[in-house]
Amino acid sequence: MLNKHHRSFFKSLDYGLVVILVVILALSLLVLSTASINVSPSDPYHYVKNQVIWIISGLIIAAVTAAIDYEHWRKLSWWIYGFNILLLILVFFVGATAKGAQRWIPVIGGFNIQPSEFAKILLIVTFAHYLSQRRDRLNNVKDFIPPLIFVLPPTLLVFLQPDLGTALVFGAIFIGMMFVAGANPWKFGAIIIGCIATVIGAVFLHFAKDLPWPLSYLEGLPLPLEDYQLARLLVFIDPAADKSGAGYHVIQSVWAIGSGGLWGKGYREGTQAQLNFLPEHHTDFIFSVIGEEFGFIGTSIVLFLFCIFLLRMISIAMKARDDFGLLIVAGFVSMLAFHILVNVGMASGIMPVTGLPLPFLTAGGSSMWSNMMGVGLVLSVALRRERPMF
């Protein structure tokens, strides 16, 4: 029989959030069963079977994380922060290299974990504790500097792997949590806009030619990015300029989505994906497969589910019993929203190609586990929210 604690756990569980998650995970298996069938000819369902393993183990991770009172993580905050930094540093010494990036640590049986995926969740927990002690004391530039210094080390370590996409996620987490923590919206917003304008200006000067004096001294301004990274970031502006190179992914993706029309070509009827014209269609560009085979209706359903999922978590954040819980949920919502926005925008050809996965749908163990850990934290906050007294 269930004891009182177990009955309370199941009674207080946010079933709305759980049901939406289960539906999204079921869609993941459906889409992967068509997106990955031609990726591994020797075993057409290789990625689907792996995804089932990641989902089952991820649900266990979520359940365990939800069962633990999130307040316990507050006491271990600085230890978690140190472990996070240590894990990211370890990548440079024992990390496996793939596609020009050193992001994975080999484990048993050829399985690799990607520390930067877990680093996002660990940063959210530790930064939530840090900001909860500074709630409503973020009124000027001087107040913004310490939180920035807190986030900078893990962000730089991820950027140096190099993993620009995940480094940008850290930035999104930082911005979202700072606003929720009470950062002055006008001053903090002005700084963000100024930083974006500076980056755009620096990129322009990097490629600029024949500028008038005195700007001519800034022509070819060096940037801390490799040429291939810049090409991937800027190719969405004019993919046709490099059809067989950096623009190939974007062109194939846009064709796939556009050819799906209203209802799509049908399950396993998408030519771009099934004939392998569309690169990485089981990972980075899985949204393109949804658009091609299930059309506008299919993509709308997926985006609607994500929207409800995020709104449900925002509702949980608003009912959190303390600032620590509120900021944990805010950080996870910021992370997921940025992932969804950039991945969908990337597949649609309106945002830079950064390689960010679509949460819960893209094939991958580290991404699934870290996202499930985040869901567990949100459920932990929901289970222990304040209840009105009558």
LUMTIDO-175862 format. One line per 8 residues: for each residue x negated, y, z of N, C-alpha, C. Coordinates in pm, whole numbers. Layout:
X Y Z X Y Z X Y Z ~ ... .
// end
This chain:
-84 -121 0 0 0 0 -87 125 0 ~ -32 234 -57 -106 360 -60 -95 429 75 ~ -208 479 125 -203 555 249 -154 697 223 ~ -145 775 328 -90 911 318 -172 998 225 ~ -306 983 230 -394 1064 145 -371 1035 -3 ~ -359 906 -36 -338 867 -175 -202 916 -225 ~ -98 903 -140 35 951 -180 33 1100 -205 ~ -37 1174 -122 -48 1319 -139 -121 1353 -268 .
-224 1274 -301 -303 1297 -423 -213 1285 -545 ~ -137 1175 -554 -54 1152 -671 66 1246 -675 ~ 113 1289 -559 226 1381 -555 187 1520 -601 ~ 66 1561 -570 20 1696 -600 -50 1707 -735 ~ -74 1595 -802 -146 1596 -929 -69 1677 -1034 ~ -140 1756 -1112 -77 1835 -1217 -54 1745 -1339 ~ 63 1682 -1344 91 1585 -1449 107 1651 -1586 ~ 147 1777 -1586 158 1848 -1713 24 1855 -1784 .
-80 1891 -1710 -215 1900 -1765 -264 1763 -1810 ~ -236 1662 -1728 -281 1526 -1759 -215 1474 -1886 ~ -85 1497 -1901 -13 1450 -2019 -67 1514 -2146 ~ -89 1645 -2143 -143 1715 -2260 -281 1661 -2294 ~ -362 1636 -2192 -496 1580 -2215 -487 1443 -2281 ~ -399 1358 -2233 -384 1223 -2289 -341 1230 -2436 ~ -251 1322 -2468 -207 1339 -2607 -323 1382 -2696 ~ -404 1475 -2648 -520 1522 -2725 -620 1409 -2745 .
-641 1328 -2642 -734 1216 -2652 -682 1110 -2750 ~ -551 1088 -2751 -492 994 -2847 -511 1045 -2989 ~ -495 1176 -3009 -519 1235 -3140 -664 1220 -3181 ~ -754 1227 -3083 -897 1210 -3111 -922 1075 -3175 ~ -862 969 -3121 -882 834 -3176 -819 821 -3314 ~ -702 884 -3332 -635 879 -3461 -720 947 -3569 ~ -769 1067 -3538 -847 1143 -3637 -982 1077 -3663 ~ -1046 1026 -3557 -1176 961 -3575 -1163 832 -3656 .
-1049 765 -3647 -1031 641 -3721 -1029 664 -3872 ~ -1001 787 -3913 -1010 820 -4055 -1136 900 -4087 ~ -1179 986 -3993 -1294 1072 -4021 -1425 996 -4024 ~ -1436 887 -3947 -1564 818 -3935 -1570 683 -4005 ~ -1462 645 -4075 -1456 510 -4130 -1563 484 -4236 ~ -1608 589 -4307 -1710 572 -4410 -1848 619 -4366 ~ -1860 658 -4239 -1989 707 -4188 -2084 592 -4160 ~ -2028 484 -4104 -2108 366 -4070 -2051 244 -4144 .
-2094 220 -4268 -2037 113 -4351 -2041 -26 -4286 ~ -2145 -54 -4209 -2158 -186 -4147 -2053 -209 -4039 ~ -2004 -101 -3978 -1902 -110 -3873 -1813 13 -3884 ~ -1708 7 -3966 -1622 123 -3992 -1563 186 -3866 ~ -1544 108 -3762 -1482 160 -3640 -1584 182 -3527 ~ -1710 197 -3565 -1817 216 -3467 -1789 337 -3377 ~ -1759 449 -3439 -1739 572 -3360 -1608 569 -3283 ~ -1508 502 -3336 -1382 490 -3265 -1400 407 -3138 .
-1470 294 -3151 -1494 208 -3035 -1578 281 -2930 ~ -1678 356 -2976 -1758 435 -2882 -1673 541 -2813 ~ -1585 604 -2892 -1500 709 -2834 -1407 652 -2728 ~ -1359 530 -2748 -1275 465 -2647 -1353 449 -2516 ~ -1480 409 -2530 -1566 395 -2411 -1585 529 -2343 ~ -1613 634 -2424 -1635 767 -2365 -1507 817 -2296 ~ -1393 789 -2356 -1266 837 -2299 -1236 766 -2167 ~ -1249 633 -2165 -1220 558 -2042 -1315 598 -1929 .
-1445 601 -1961 -1543 641 -1858 -1523 787 -1820 ~ -1485 871 -1918 -1461 1012 -1888 -1342 1032 -1796 ~ -1236 953 -1816 -1119 962 -1729 -1154 921 -1586 ~ -1244 824 -1573 -1291 784 -1439 -1368 899 -1375 ~ -1454 963 -1455 -1530 1078 -1404 -1435 1189 -1361 ~ -1332 1215 -1441 -1235 1320 -1408 -1161 1286 -1279 ~ -1122 1159 -1263 -1048 1118 -1144 -1133 1130 -1018 ~ -1258 1087 -1027 -1348 1097 -911 -1374 1243 -875 .
-1398 1326 -976 -1424 1468 -953 -1301 1536 -893 ~ -1182 1499 -940 -1058 1557 -887 -1036 1516 -742 ~ -1075 1394 -707 -1053 1344 -571 -1141 1414 -468 ~ -1254 1470 -513 -1346 1539 -422 -1303 1685 -408 ~ -1290 1731 -287 -1256 1871 -263 -1364 1960 -323 ~ -1324 2049 -413 -1423 2132 -483 -1503 2219 -387 ~ -1454 2240 -266 -1528 2319 -168 -1662 2255 -131 ~ -1672 2123 -147 -1798 2055 -117 -1910 2103 -208 .
-1874 2140 -333 -1977 2184 -427 -2033 2320 -388 ~ -1954 2399 -314 -2002 2530 -268 -2125 2513 -177 ~ -2119 2413 -90 -2228 2390 4 -2356 2344 -67 ~ -2340 2282 -183 -2455 2229 -257 -2494 2318 -375 ~ -2440 2438 -379 -2453 2523 -497 -2598 2543 -543 ~ -2684 2582 -452 -2823 2611 -492 -2899 2483 -527 ~ -2863 2372 -465 -2924 2244 -503 -2880 2206 -644 ~ -2754 2229 -675 -2703 2200 -809 -2771 2290 -912 .
-2789 2416 -877 -2855 2511 -968 -2998 2465 -998 ~ -3069 2425 -893 -3206 2377 -910 -3211 2250 -993 ~ -3117 2159 -970 -3110 2035 -1049 -3082 2066 -1195 ~ -2997 2162 -1220 -2964 2204 -1356 -3089 2253 -1430 ~ -3165 2338 -1365 -3287 2391 -1425 -3388 2279 -1449 ~ -3402 2191 -1351 -3496 2080 -1362 -3459 1988 -1479 ~ -3331 1961 -1495 -3284 1874 -1604 -3314 1936 -1740 ~ -3295 2067 -1751 -3320 2135 -1878 -3469 2143 -1909 .
-3551 2155 -1807 -3696 2156 -1826 -3745 2017 -1867 ~ -3683 1914 -1809 -3722 1776 -1837 -3708 1742 -1985 ~ -3613 1806 -2052 -3591 1781 -2194 -3718 1806 -2276 ~ -3796 1908 -2238 -3916 1944 -2314 -4029 1842 -2298 ~ -4019 1757 -2194 -4126 1660 -2168 -4089 1519 -2213 ~ -3964 1480 -2195 -3925 1344 -2230 -3810 1341 -2331 ~ -3772 1457 -2381 -3657 1467 -2471 -3684 1407 -2608 ~ -3579 1350 -2666 -3586 1296 -2802 -3551 1406 -2901 .
-3617 1405 -3014 -3595 1507 -3117 -3512 1451 -3230 ~ -3412 1527 -3272 -3327 1489 -3385 -3281 1615 -3455 ~ -3289 1615 -3588 -3247 1728 -3671 -3317 1858 -3630 ~ -3445 1844 -3594 -3526 1961 -3565 -3506 2020 -3427 ~ -3430 1952 -3341 -3404 2005 -3207 -3435 1899 -3102 ~ -3489 1943 -2990 -3523 1852 -2880 -3420 1876 -2768 ~ -3309 1802 -2775 -3198 1827 -2684 -3155 1705 -2604 ~ -3205 1588 -2636 -3153 1465 -2579 -3258 1394 -2493 .
-3212 1332 -2387 -3299 1249 -2302 -3259 1103 -2322 ~ -3352 1018 -2369 -3319 876 -2393 -3287 804 -2262 ~ -3184 720 -2268 -3148 638 -2153 -3153 492 -2199 ~ -3095 403 -2125 -3101 259 -2155 -3024 226 -2284 ~ -3078 133 -2361 -3008 79 -2477 -2991 175 -2593 ~ -3082 269 -2606 -3075 362 -2718 -2973 473 -2700 ~ -2907 478 -2586 -2811 583 -2558 -2884 708 -2509 ~ -2846 824 -2563 -2907 952 -2524 -2802 1040 -2456 .
-2845 1114 -2356 -2758 1215 -2296 -2810 1353 -2333 ~ -2720 1448 -2345 -2756 1585 -2381 -2738 1674 -2258 ~ -2847 1705 -2186 -2837 1783 -2062 -2768 1918 -2078 ~ -2782 1980 -2195 -2721 2112 -2214 -2569 2106 -2203 ~ -2508 1990 -2235 -2363 1976 -2221 -2324 1981 -2074 ~ -2397 1908 -1991 -2367 1907 -1847 -2409 2038 -1781 ~ -2508 2103 -1840 -2557 2230 -1784 -2446 2335 -1782 ~ -2355 2329 -1879 -2244 2424 -1884 -2155 2410 -1760 .
-2122 2286 -1725 -2035 2262 -1609 -2108 2297 -1479 ~ -2234 2258 -1471 -2312 2288 -1351 -2328 2439 -1333 ~ -2344 2510 -1443 -2354 2657 -1435 -2223 2717 -1387 ~ -2111 2666 -1437 -1980 2718 -1396 -1962 2706 -1245 ~ -1996 2589 -1190 -1979 2566 -1046 -2068 2659 -964 ~ -2195 2668 -1001 -2289 2749 -923 -2263 2899 -941 ~ -2227 2938 -1062 -2198 3080 -1087 -2069 3122 -1018 ~ -1973 3028 -1008 -1848 3057 -937 -1876 3087 -790 .
-1965 3009 -730 -2003 3034 -590 -2075 3168 -578 ~ -2165 3195 -671 -2242 3320 -669 -2149 3441 -679 ~ -2055 3437 -773 -1966 3552 -794 -1860 3564 -686 ~ -1820 3453 -625 -1719 3459 -519 -1769 3540 -400 ~ -1901 3549 -385 -1959 3629 -278 -1971 3776 -316 ~ -1945 3807 -443 -1958 3944 -493 -1828 3994 -554 ~ -1718 3931 -517 -1587 3965 -571 -1558 4114 -551 ~ -1521 4183 -660 -1488 4326 -659 -1605 4415 -618 .
-1725 4363 -628 -1846 4446 -605 -1932 4444 -731 ~ -1865 4457 -844 -1931 4458 -975 -1884 4582 -1051 ~ -1928 4697 -1003 -1872 4823 -1052 -1962 4902 -1146 ~ -2090 4868 -1153 -2180 4946 -1240 -2290 4856 -1294 ~ -2376 4917 -1376 -2484 4841 -1441 -2575 4774 -1338 ~ -2603 4844 -1230 -2690 4789 -1126 -2630 4661 -1067 ~ -2496 4657 -1055 -2429 4538 -1001 -2427 4424 -1100 ~ -2438 4456 -1230 -2432 4352 -1333 -2564 4278 -1349 .
-2673 4339 -1308 -2806 4281 -1332 -2829 4150 -1257 ~ -2801 4141 -1124 -2825 4014 -1053 -2749 3895 -1113 ~ -2619 3908 -1147 -2551 3795 -1211 -2615 3756 -1344 ~ -2660 3856 -1420 -2726 3826 -1547 -2854 3747 -1524 ~ -2931 3786 -1424 -3055 3715 -1391 -3025 3571 -1348 ~ -2911 3552 -1281 -2871 3419 -1237 -2846 3328 -1356 ~ -2781 3379 -1459 -2743 3299 -1576 -2856 3285 -1676 ~ -2950 3378 -1675 -3053 3384 -1778 -3143 3260 -1788 .
-3197 3204 -1677 -3289 3089 -1688 -3230 2969 -1764 ~ -3112 2916 -1726 -3059 2803 -1802 -3027 2840 -1947 ~ -2983 2963 -1970 -2952 3007 -2106 -3076 3006 -2194 ~ -3186 3059 -2142 -3311 3064 -2219 -3365 2924 -2244 ~ -3355 2836 -2145 -3405 2699 -2161 -3327 2626 -2271 ~ -3197 2649 -2279 -3116 2587 -2384 -3149 2649 -2519 ~ -3167 2780 -2521 -3199 2850 -2646 -3331 2800 -2705 ~ -3427 2765 -2618 -3559 2722 -2665 -3561 2577 -2714 .
-3453 2502 -2699 -3456 2360 -2737 -3475 2334 -2888 ~ -3428 2404 -2987 -3337 2518 -2978 -3191 2473 -2994 ~ -3104 2538 -2917 -2961 2511 -2925 -2889 2644 -2909 ~ -2885 2719 -3017 -2826 2852 -3015 -2678 2848 -2981 ~ -2606 2748 -3035 -2463 2739 -3011 -2430 2729 -2862 ~ -2498 2638 -2791 -2471 2621 -2648 -2516 2743 -2569 ~ -2624 2807 -2611 -2668 2930 -2545 -2560 3037 -2556 ~ -2492 3042 -2670 -2382 3137 -2687 -2264 3101 -2596 .
-2243 2971 -2573 -2138 2927 -2481 -2167 2978 -2341 ~ -2294 2973 -2300 -2332 3026 -2170 -2295 3174 -2160 ~ -2316 3245 -2271 -2280 3387 -2274 -2130 3406 -2258 ~ -2050 3321 -2323 -1905 3330 -2312 -1859 3300 -2169 ~ -1921 3201 -2106 -1891 3168 -1966 -1922 3287 -1876 ~ -2038 3346 -1898 -2081 3462 -1819 -1980 3576 -1831 ~ -1941 3609 -1953 -1849 3721 -1976 -1712 3693 -1914 ~ -1658 3573 -1939 -1526 3539 -1886 -1522 3542 -1735 .
-1623 3484 -1670 -1624 3478 -1524 -1651 3615 -1462 ~ -1730 3697 -1529 -1756 3832 -1478 -1628 3915 -1476 ~ -1550 3909 -1582 -1424 3984 -1586 -1328 3937 -1477 ~ -1317 3804 -1459 -1227 3750 -1358 -1275 3786 -1218 ~ -1407 3797 -1201 -1463 3831 -1070 -1447 3979 -1037 ~ -1392 4056 -1131 -1365 4196 -1101 -1464 4295 -1156 ~ -1544 4255 -1255 -1639 4349 -1315 -1561 4465 -1378 ~ -1612 4586 -1359 -1548 4704 -1416 -1526 4684 -1566 .
-1400 4675 -1612 -1375 4640 -1752 -1430 4740 -1852 ~ -1430 4869 -1817 -1477 4971 -1910 -1629 4967 -1924 ~ -1697 4963 -1810 -1844 4964 -1814 -1899 4831 -1867 ~ -1843 4721 -1817 -1892 4590 -1861 -1856 4567 -2008 ~ -1735 4609 -2047 -1694 4596 -2186 -1781 4679 -2279 ~ -1817 4799 -2235 -1903 4886 -2317 -2041 4823 -2336 ~ -2092 4758 -2232 -2223 4692 -2242 -2216 4576 -2341 ~ -2109 4499 -2336 -2093 4385 -2428 -2087 4435 -2572 .
-2006 4538 -2596 -1995 4594 -2731 -2129 4648 -2777 ~ -2201 4713 -2685 -2334 4766 -2718 -2432 4655 -2755 ~ -2426 4543 -2682 -2515 4430 -2711 -2483 4369 -2847 ~ -2353 4354 -2877 -2313 4299 -3006 -2359 4391 -3119 ~ -2341 4522 -3101 -2384 4619 -3202 -2535 4613 -3222 ~ -2609 4594 -3112 -2756 4585 -3121 -2799 4463 -3200 ~ -2733 4350 -3174 -2766 4226 -3247 -2737 4243 -3396 ~ -2621 4300 -3428 -2586 4321 -3569 -2687 4414 -3636 .
-2725 4521 -3563 -2824 4613 -3617 -2960 4548 -3639 ~ -3000 4462 -3544 -3129 4394 -3555 -3131 4299 -3674 ~ -3020 4228 -3697 -3011 4137 -3812 -3017 4216 -3942 ~ -2947 4330 -3945 -2949 4415 -4064 -3091 4462 -4095 ~ -3162 4508 -3994 -3299 4556 -4014 -3393 4443 -4054 ~ -3365 4321 -4006 -3449 4206 -4041 -3447 4180 -4191 ~ -3331 4201 -4254 -3317 4175 -4397 -3324 4302 -4482 ~ -3330 4418 -4416 -3324 4544 -4489 -3448 4567 -4576 .
-3427 4634 -4688 -3535 4670 -4779 -3515 4813 -4826 ~ -3625 4883 -4843 -3624 5020 -4896 -3538 5114 -4812 ~ -3555 5106 -4682 -3484 5199 -4594 -3551 5336 -4596 ~ -3475 5443 -4577 -3534 5576 -4572 -3619 5595 -4447 ~ -3717 5681 -4456 -3797 5713 -4338 -3708 5783 -4236 ~ -3718 5760 -4104 -3819 5677 -4037 -3775 5531 -4017 ~ -3654 5493 -4066 -3607 5356 -4048 -3692 5255 -4122 ~ -3771 5303 -4218 -3854 5211 -4297 -3954 5136 -4210 .
-3987 5195 -4096 -4081 5127 -4005 -4019 5003 -3940 ~ -3886 4994 -3946 -3817 4881 -3883 -3777 4773 -3982 ~ -3816 4790 -4109 -3785 4688 -4208 -3851 4555 -4171 ~ -3776 4446 -4189 -3831 4314 -4155 -3849 4294 -4007 ~ -3763 4358 -3927 -3771 4345 -3781 -3771 4198 -3741 ~ -3872 4154 -3666 -3878 4011 -3628 -3767 3975 -3530 ~ -3713 3855 -3546 -3609 3805 -3457 -3652 3671 -3399 ~ -3605 3638 -3276 -3645 3511 -3212 -3566 3392 -3266 .
-3548 3387 -3398 -3474 3279 -3461 -3550 3231 -3584 ~ -3538 3101 -3611 -3597 3046 -3731 -3512 3085 -3852 ~ -3572 3079 -3971 -3500 3116 -4093 -3375 3032 -4114 ~ -3384 2899 -4083 -3268 2813 -4104 -3154 2849 -4009 ~ -3188 2896 -3886 -3086 2937 -3791 -3014 3063 -3840 ~ -3091 3157 -3890 -3032 3279 -3945 -2943 3247 -4065 ~ -2991 3155 -4149 -2913 3119 -4268 -2779 3058 -4227 ~ -2780 2971 -4128 -2655 2907 -4083 -2561 3009 -4020 .
-2617 3106 -3948 -2535 3205 -3881 -2468 3301 -3979 ~ -2538 3334 -4088 -2490 3437 -4180 -2425 3383 -4306 ~ -2433 3253 -4328 -2385 3197 -4454 -2234 3212 -4471 ~ -2159 3224 -4360 -2014 3236 -4372 -1973 3364 -4444 ~ -2062 3464 -4445 -2032 3590 -4512 -2021 3570 -4662 ~ -2112 3489 -4718 -2110 3460 -4861 -2166 3320 -4885 ~ -2086 3215 -4861 -2134 3078 -4877 -2178 3046 -5019 ~ -2119 3114 -5117 -2152 3086 -5257 -2294 3127 -5292 .
-2357 3209 -5208 -2493 3253 -5235 -2593 3139 -5222 ~ -2555 3033 -5151 -2644 2918 -5134 -2558 2791 -5133 ~ -2500 2760 -5249 -2402 2651 -5259 -2459 2514 -5222 ~ -2585 2491 -5256 -2643 2359 -5230 -2723 2356 -5101 ~ -2733 2468 -5033 -2809 2474 -4908 -2719 2501 -4789 ~ -2745 2615 -4722 -2672 2648 -4600 -2523 2666 -4624 ~ -2484 2708 -4746 -2344 2732 -4774 -2263 2608 -4807 ~ -2332 2495 -4828 -2264 2372 -4870 -2160 2327 -4768 .
-2197 2327 -4639 -2106 2283 -4533 -1978 2366 -4533 ~ -1996 2498 -4539 -1881 2588 -4531 -1790 2570 -4652 ~ -1848 2563 -4771 -1768 2548 -4894 -1686 2419 -4891 ~ -1749 2308 -4856 -1679 2180 -4851 -1569 2182 -4745 ~ -1597 2247 -4633 -1500 2253 -4524 -1378 2334 -4565 ~ -1401 2450 -4625 -1290 2535 -4669 -1208 2466 -4777 ~ -1275 2400 -4870 -1204 2322 -4973 -1117 2214 -4910 ~ -1171 2145 -4812 -1097 2037 -4747 -971 2090 -4681 .
-984 2196 -4602 -869 2253 -4532 -767 2308 -4632 ~ -817 2382 -4732 -728 2443 -4831 -652 2341 -4913 ~ -718 2229 -4946 -653 2128 -5030 -545 2051 -4956 ~ -543 2061 -4822 -443 1988 -4744 -303 2044 -4757 ~ -294 2174 -4790 -163 2235 -4805 -82 2233 -4677 ~ 50 2221 -4692 139 2226 -4575 138 2096 -4496 ~ 152 1983 -4565 166 1854 -4497 41 1767 -4503 ~ -59 1806 -4582 -181 1727 -4593 -172 1620 -4700 .
-285 1563 -4734 -290 1458 -4837 -248 1322 -4785 ~ -244 1309 -4654 -206 1181 -4596 -323 1113 -4526 ~ -290 1025 -4434 -390 953 -4355 -484 873 -4446 ~ -614 902 -4434 -721 839 -4512 -711 867 -4662 ~ -645 975 -4697 -631 1013 -4838 -713 1138 -4871 ~ -786 1189 -4776 -865 1310 -4799 -993 1281 -4877 ~ -1005 1341 -4994 -1122 1312 -5079 -1252 1367 -5022 ~ -1249 1487 -4967 -1373 1549 -4918 -1434 1467 -4804 .
-1349 1418 -4716 -1399 1339 -4602 -1427 1194 -4642 ~ -1333 1130 -4711 -1346 988 -4742 -1460 960 -4840 ~ -1490 1056 -4927 -1599 1038 -5023 -1730 1101 -4972 ~ -1729 1144 -4844 -1848 1197 -4777 -1904 1324 -4842 ~ -1817 1403 -4906 -1861 1533 -4954 -1874 1631 -4836 ~ -1787 1614 -4739 -1785 1700 -4621 -1884 1647 -4517 ~ -1993 1722 -4489 -2093 1675 -4392 -2040 1678 -4248 ~ -2092 1590 -4166 -2063 1588 -4022 -1912 1592 -3995 .
-1834 1518 -4074 -1690 1529 -4059 -1635 1451 -3940 ~ -1718 1376 -3871 -1673 1311 -3748 -1719 1386 -3623 ~ -1797 1492 -3645 -1846 1572 -3531 -1811 1719 -3551 ~ -1905 1798 -3606 -1887 1943 -3615 -1765 1985 -3696 ~ -1735 1912 -3804 -1629 1954 -3896 -1508 1861 -3892 ~ -1478 1809 -3776 -1362 1719 -3765 -1231 1795 -3786 ~ -1229 1925 -3757 -1108 2005 -3780 -1075 2011 -3929 ~ -1179 2006 -4013 -1157 2008 -4158 -1084 1882 -4203 .
-1114 1769 -4140 -1046 1643 -4172 -898 1654 -4135 ~ -871 1714 -4021 -731 1733 -3979 -658 1819 -4081 ~ -723 1926 -4125 -661 2014 -4223 -637 1947 -4356 ~ -732 1864 -4402 -719 1799 -4532 -614 1689 -4531 ~ -614 1606 -4428 -527 1490 -4428 -391 1514 -4362 ~ -383 1612 -4271 -257 1638 -4201 -203 1778 -4226 ~ -277 1857 -4303 -229 1985 -4348 -212 2092 -4242 ~ -143 2199 -4281 -117 2312 -4191 -38 2267 -4069 .
56 2175 -4089 136 2125 -3977 48 2055 -3875 ~ -44 1970 -3924 -133 1897 -3833 -225 1988 -3755 ~ -286 2085 -3824 -377 2178 -3754 -300 2264 -3654 ~ -176 2302 -3691 -94 2383 -3600 -60 2306 -3473 ~ -31 2176 -3488 0 2094 -3370 -121 2085 -3278 ~ -239 2062 -3337 -362 2053 -3257 -388 2184 -3184 ~ -378 2296 -3254 -402 2426 -3191 -296 2458 -3085 ~ -172 2417 -3111 -66 2437 -3012 -96 2359 -2884 .
-141 2235 -2898 -175 2154 -2781 -289 2217 -2702 ~ -391 2266 -2772 -502 2333 -2705 -454 2459 -2633 ~ -364 2533 -2697 -311 2655 -2638 -236 2625 -2508 ~ -149 2525 -2510 -75 2485 -2391 -169 2435 -2282 ~ -272 2362 -2324 -372 2309 -2231 -443 2423 -2157 ~ -484 2525 -2232 -552 2639 -2172 -457 2719 -2082 ~ -334 2740 -2129 -236 2816 -2049 -205 2744 -1918 ~ -201 2610 -1925 -174 2533 -1804 -286 2554 -1702 .
-409 2558 -1750 -522 2579 -1660 -524 2722 -1606 ~ -484 2818 -1688 -475 2957 -1640 -372 2967 -1527 ~ -261 2894 -1542 -160 2890 -1436 -217 2832 -1307 ~ -299 2728 -1321 -365 2668 -1203 -459 2768 -1139 ~ -534 2842 -1221 -629 2942 -1168 -557 3049 -1087 ~ -440 3091 -1135 -365 3197 -1067 -311 3153 -932 ~ -301 3020 -913 -248 2967 -786 -359 2910 -697 ~ -485 2930 -736 -597 2876 -658 -598 2935 -517 .
-645 2855 -423 -639 2899 -284 -749 2998 -249 ~ -855 3007 -333 -964 3100 -304 -1032 3142 -434 ~ -1122 3240 -422 -1193 3293 -538 -1283 3188 -602 ~ -1340 3100 -521 -1429 2997 -574 -1353 2907 -673 ~ -1234 2862 -632 -1153 2779 -719 -1107 2854 -843 ~ -1066 2978 -823 -1023 3063 -935 -1133 3076 -1039 ~ -1255 3101 -995 -1367 3124 -1086 -1412 2995 -1155 ~ -1400 2882 -1087 -1433 2754 -1151 -1342 2732 -1272 .
-1212 2750 -1251 -1116 2729 -1360 -1137 2833 -1470 ~ -1163 2959 -1431 -1187 3065 -1529 -1308 3034 -1616 ~ -1412 2980 -1555 -1532 2945 -1630 -1506 2834 -1729 ~ -1431 2732 -1687 -1402 2620 -1776 -1310 2663 -1891 ~ -1213 2747 -1860 -1123 2800 -1964 -1203 2883 -2065 ~ -1295 2965 -2016 -1379 3046 -2105 -1463 2957 -2196 ~ -1516 2851 -2139 -1599 2758 -2216 -1518 2688 -2325 ~ -1403 2632 -2289 -1320 2561 -2386 -1267 2655 -2494 .
-1221 2772 -2453 -1166 2868 -2549 -1271 2909 -2652 ~ -1394 2930 -2606 -1502 2968 -2697 -1534 2854 -2793 ~ -1541 2732 -2741 -1566 2614 -2824 -1460 2601 -2934 ~ -1334 2612 -2895 -1224 2596 -2990 -1227 2708 -3094 ~ -1243 2831 -3048 -1244 2947 -3139 -1356 2936 -3241 ~ -1476 2904 -3195 -1592 2899 -3285 -1585 2779 -3377 ~ -1546 2662 -3325 -1540 2542 -3410 -1436 2557 -3520 ~ -1317 2604 -3484 -1211 2622 -3583 -1248 2732 -3682 .
-1306 2841 -3630 -1349 2950 -3717 -1460 2906 -3811 ~ -1552 2825 -3760 -1662 2772 -3841 -1609 2684 -3953 ~ -1515 2595 -3921 -1458 2506 -4022 -1376 2582 -4124 ~ -1318 2694 -4083 -1234 2775 -4172 -1314 2876 -4253 ~ -1445 2885 -4226 -1530 2975 -4302 -1522 3121 -4260 ~ -1477 3148 -4139 -1467 3286 -4094 -1560 3317 -3976 ~ -1638 3215 -3933 -1732 3236 -3824 -1861 3160 -3855 ~ -1971 3201 -3791 -2100 3135 -3816 -2099 2986 -3783 .
-2182 2910 -3853 -2197 2768 -3828 -2295 2750 -3712 ~ -2242 2713 -3596 -2325 2701 -3476 -2338 2558 -3426 ~ -2260 2464 -3483 -2270 2325 -3441 -2199 2293 -3311 ~ -2106 2379 -3267 -2033 2350 -3144 -1922 2249 -3171 ~ -1909 2146 -3087 -1805 2044 -3108 -1667 2095 -3072 ~ -1564 2031 -3127 -1427 2060 -3089 -1394 1975 -2967 ~ -1366 2037 -2853 -1350 1962 -2727 -1251 1847 -2736 ~ -1293 1732 -2683 -1213 1611 -2670 -1185 1540 -2804 .
-1204 1607 -2916 -1176 1547 -3046 -1302 1498 -3116 ~ -1410 1575 -3105 -1536 1540 -3169 -1596 1415 -3105 ~ -1657 1329 -3187 -1724 1210 -3135 -1848 1250 -3057 ~ -1867 1190 -2939 -1986 1221 -2860 -1965 1193 -2713 ~ -2060 1126 -2649 -2047 1090 -2509 -2072 1203 -2413 ~ -2182 1276 -2432 -2218 1384 -2340 -2111 1492 -2338 ~ -2061 1529 -2456 -1957 1630 -2465 -1830 1584 -2395 ~ -1790 1460 -2418 -1669 1407 -2355 -1684 1402 -2204 .
-1796 1352 -2156 -1816 1342 -2011 -1818 1478 -1943 ~ -1887 1575 -2003 -1894 1708 -1941 -1757 1774 -1941 ~ -1681 1757 -2050 -1546 1815 -2055 -1454 1749 -1953 ~ -1468 1618 -1937 -1386 1546 -1839 -1424 1588 -1696 ~ -1551 1615 -1675 -1595 1664 -1545 -1529 1799 -1517 ~ -1522 1883 -1621 -1455 2012 -1607 -1308 1997 -1575 ~ -1241 1903 -1643 -1100 1878 -1616 -1081 1831 -1472 ~ -1172 1745 -1426 -1167 1698 -1288 -1177 1811 -1188 .
-1263 1908 -1216 -1277 2025 -1128 -1149 2107 -1126 ~ -1088 2125 -1243 -963 2200 -1252 -853 2129 -1173 ~ -844 1997 -1188 -745 1920 -1114 -771 1926 -964 ~ -899 1929 -926 -934 1941 -784 -883 2073 -727 ~ -895 2180 -805 -843 2310 -763 -691 2305 -754 ~ -628 2240 -853 -481 2231 -855 -428 2149 -737 ~ -499 2045 -701 -455 1958 -591 -459 2029 -456 ~ -544 2129 -446 -567 2193 -316 -528 2340 -317 .
-436 2375 -409 -389 2514 -413 -295 2541 -297 ~ -281 2668 -268 -193 2708 -158 -48 2680 -195 ~ 28 2639 -98 170 2619 -119 248 2726 -40 ~ 355 2779 -99 432 2882 -30 498 2826 97 ~ 502 2908 200 563 2868 328 700 2934 338 ~ 801 2853 364 937 2906 374 990 2887 517 .
// end
